[in-house]
Amino acid sequence: MEESPAFKKMKAEGTHSKAPIAEAFGQWKNAKIALLALLGLVMGQAVVWYTGQFYALFFMGTVLKVDPFTTNMLIAWSLLLGSGGFVLFGWLSDKVGRKPIILGGCLLAALTYFPLFKLMSHEANPALSKAHSEISVQVVTDRSSCSFQFNPTGTAKFTEPCDLAKAALARASVNYSVENVPGAVAAVRIQGGQVIPADSPTFAADLGKALTAAGYPAASNPTVVKMSNPFDIFREQPAVLVGILTLLVIYVTMVYGPIAAALVELFPTRIRYTSMSLPYHIGNGWFGGLLPATSFAMIAQTGDVYFGLWYPIVIALATVVIGLFFVPETKDVDIYAEDKA
């Protein structure tokens, strides 16, 4: 890849930084901009991007029990239909500014994630969506024995009965509440009747049978969306789902299309690459990359299959506030001006 003209010019003139890390992060005037770029732009961009593509994939496959082929085809169609937005919103940000597009995408996503994901559930797996609203399930336990099941590396072991019960219900996509009974060994109560002890050696099998008997759909559930081939999208279920997923991809293109230009224009050439690295990689790698693990832990903790959406919503709204009041608009910035000075 070619270096940018600005960097080539700076290098030819010998004005590049001799200690870019110290200059970028050791001087508050520069470190402050990097921090604001992280919190006021990239943090929200990251969670909207990961929610629209990766969490949607996780939610459909893991929570809604859609088969891998159908899930991948629905996502592929949404990417095909929505990816033109990267060019559109990049171009539009040259006209109206970087902040209105990025922050507008964050705000729209935060305001619509709950209704969109609930509509996705209703269309992708109607029987499961109905069970969520009609079947009462409780975990009866001593809350002090429960862990927050945050496990991004997949190496942590949660062996307490409470953790086993919550994890089993979360994996089965069951909505449940927690009834705190001090000193109690965890058990699952379904529809206020049958109680299944979580420390039973046959707990998993007993739980599955009881949930199916209560009305949760079995693995052979005929209402779940299923595509027979890549072009099987001209039916109500797949068509509506492609529409929902395409809208999520459009949010992705809104926040991601202008982000490179915004970051380039925030920093002088002499420390640009170093300064951009921190907000971009921490924002996307940590805030975005930890989204699936964090959301699953939040679902297991609360028993609400939609509760994990609060993670991207809160972060996206925080970015809107911080970006609106503290991050400067950069579309008219001359990236050579500070180099000349």
N, C-alpha and C positions, 0 to 999 in steps of 0.2 A: 504494500500500500504506500502511496505517496504521502509525504508529510504535508501539512497545510502550508499555504503560501506565507502565512504570518510567522510560522515557526521557522521556515527556511530563511526568511528575511532576517529574523532575529539572530539565528545561528550564524549567518553570513556576517552580521555586524558585530558578533561577539558579545551581545547584551543578555544572553541567557543567564539564568540564576546559577550560581555556583553551589548553593545549598538549598534546593527547592523545598525539601521537607521542613527545614527550619523556617524558611521564609513563609511557606504556606500556612503552617500550623503554629509556629512559634511567635508570630506577630498577630496580635488580637484583631487588627483591622482586616487581615486576610482570613484568619480562623473563623471570625464571626460570619463572614460571607459563606464559608463552607458549611457551617452549622445551620445557617438559615436556608441554604440550598437543600440540605438534608431534610430539615423539619418542614420547610415551607413549599417544597416542590417534590423531591424524590420520594420521600416517605409515603405520601399519598399516591403518587404515580405507581409505586411498587405494589401496594396492596390492591389497587384497582386492576393493575395488570395481572397479578397472580389470581385474584378472584375471578376475573373474566375468562381466564384460560385454564389455569391449573386447578383452582378450587372448584370451578364448575365441573371439570372432568372428575375430580374426586367425589363431589357431591352426587353426581348422577350415578357413578359406578358403585361407590361404597354405601351411600345413604339410600339412594333410590333403587338400588339393585338392578340397574340397567346393564345388559350384557356388554362386554368390552367392544365388540364389533359395532354395535349400535351407538354406544357412547362416542367412540372415535369418529364414526361417520358423521354424527351430528355436530361434533366440534369441528371436524374438517370442513363441512359445509358452511358453518358460521364464519370460520376464518377466511374461506374463499370469498364469501359475500361481504365481509366487513373489512378486510385488510386494505381496501382502497382508501379507507379513512386515514391511514398513516400519511399518505400523500396529501389528501384533502386538508387535514387539520394542520399539517406542517405548513402548507401553503397559506392557509387562513391565518395562522399565527404571524406570518410576515405582514399581514394586513392589519389585524386588530390587536396583536400582542400575544406574547407567550402565556402570561398569567391568566387572561380570561378563558383560554382554551383548557389549560391544565386544571385550573381550579374549578372551572365549570364542569369538567368531566368528573372530578372528585365529588363535587356537590350532587350532581345527578345520580352518580352511583350510590352515594350514601342514602339518598332519599328514596331510591327505588329498589334496593337489593332485597328487602323483605318481601314486597309484593311479587317481584320477579321470581325469586326462588320458591315462594309458595305456589305460584302459578306453574312453575316447572315441576314441582312435586305432583300437583293435581293432574297435569297432562302426562307425565312420564310414568307414574304409578298410582292410578286412582284408588286402588284398593288399599294401598299403604297410607295414602293421604287421608282416606276415610277412617282408617284405624287410629291414626294420630288424634283425630278429633273426637272419636267416640269411645275408645277403650281406655279405661283408667288403670294405670300401673303405678305402684309405689315400691320404692326400696325402703324397707323398715330397718333402721340401723342406728348405731351410735355414730354420729357425724365425726367425732374425734378420731375414729378408726379409718376414715377415708383419706385417700391421697388425691392431690391434683395431678392427673395422669398426663403430664407434659413429657413427651418422650421423642424428641426430634431425631435422635440417633438410633432409636429402636433397640437400645441396650438395657433400658431400665426394666426392672421386674416389679410388678404390683401383685402381691400375693395375698393381701388381706381379703377376707370374704366380701367386704364392702366394695373394694376395688374390682374384684372378680365379677360381682353382680352388675356394677355400673358398666364395666367394659363389655360384658356380654350383651346388655341391653343396648348400648351404643352401637355395637357391631350389628345388632339385629335391627337397627333403626327404629327403636321403640321410644316413644315419648313417655317420660315417667317423672314422678316427683319423689322427693325424699322426705320420709317421716322420721324425725329424730327421736330415738328411744335410748336414753343413756344405758349403757351396759349391754345392749342387745347385740346378738350376732346377726349379721346382715341376712335378710331374706327378701324375696320378691313376692309382692302380693298383687294378684291380677283381678281386676274388676271387684275389688273389695272382698274376694272370696278365697280362692286357692292361694296358699302360702308355700313358697319353695325355698328352703334354706340354702344359702349360697355356699355353705361348707359341706353340702352333700356331695358324695362322689359321683352321683348321676345328675348333678345340677344342670349342666348344659343340655342334656337330652330332655330332662323334665321341663326345663324352661321353654325349649322349642315346642314341645307338644302342647304345653299350656297356652302359649301365645297363639298358636294356630287354632286351638279350640276356642279361644276367646274372640277370634276374628282377624288376627294379623295374618296377612297372606303368606302362603307357603312358597317354597322355591319355584313351584310350577305355576305361579300366579299368571293367569292369562291376560290381566289388564295392563301389565307393564309394556311399555313401548318396545317394539322389536322391528328392526329393518332387515329385509331379506336380501337386499343388495344396495350398493352405494347410491342408486338413483331412486330408492323407495322413500321419497320424501314428500310425495304428492298425496298424502293422507293427513287427516286432522292432527293426529298426535305428533308425528315427526315434523310436520310443517310448522305447527305452533312452537315446538321446541327449537327448531332452527331459528325462528324469529326471535325468541327470547335470547338464545345464545348469541345471535348476531348483534343484538342490542348491547349485550355485555362486551362483545368485541369492539363495538363502536366506542364504548367508554374507554376501552384500552387504547384505541387509536387517538382519542382526544388527549389523554394524559401523556402518551408516549411519543406521538408525532412531533410536538414542539420541544421535547425535553433536552435533546442534544444541543439545539441552538441556544436554549435558555442557559444551559450550564456553560457553554463556550463563552457566551457574552457576559457572564458574571465575573470572570477571572482574567487577569492580564496574561499575555502569552508566556511570559517568563516562568510562571508557576501554574499554568492552566491545567496541564495533564495531571500534576500531583494534586492540585486542589480539587479537581473534579472526581478523583478516584475515591476519596473518602465518602462524600455524600452518595455517589452513584452506587458503589459496591456495598456499603453498609445499608443504604436504603433498600436496594433490591435483594441483596443476599440475606440480610437479617430480617428486616420488616416484611419483605415479600416471601423469602424462602421459608420462614418459620410459620407462615400462615396455616398450612394444612395441619401441622402438629398442634399448633395453638388452638385452632378451631375445634379439633377433635377433643382436646382436653377440656375445652369449655362446654362442649356438648355432653361429655361424660360427667362433668361436674354438676351440670344443671338438669340434665334429662330432657333438654329441649333441642331437637335436631336443627333448629334455626339459630340457636343462641351463638354459634360460632361466627355468624355474620357480624356480630357486634365488634369483632376485632377489626376488620377492614373499615367498617362504618366509622368507628371512633377515630381511627388514624386518619382516614380521608377527611373527616370534618376538622380535625386538628390542623391538617395541612391547609385547608381552606382558610382558616382563621389566621394562622401564622403567615401564610403566603400573601394574603390580602393586605395585611397591615405592615409587614416587615420586609418582604422581598421586593426589590425594585423591578420595574418592568424594563426589559432589555432589548426590545426589538429594534430600537433606533440607535443602539450603542455602536460606536465605531471601535471595532476590536483592535485597531491600530493606534488609537488615540493615546492610550497610556504608554504604549511602546515608544511613540514619538517623544512624549514628555520625558 
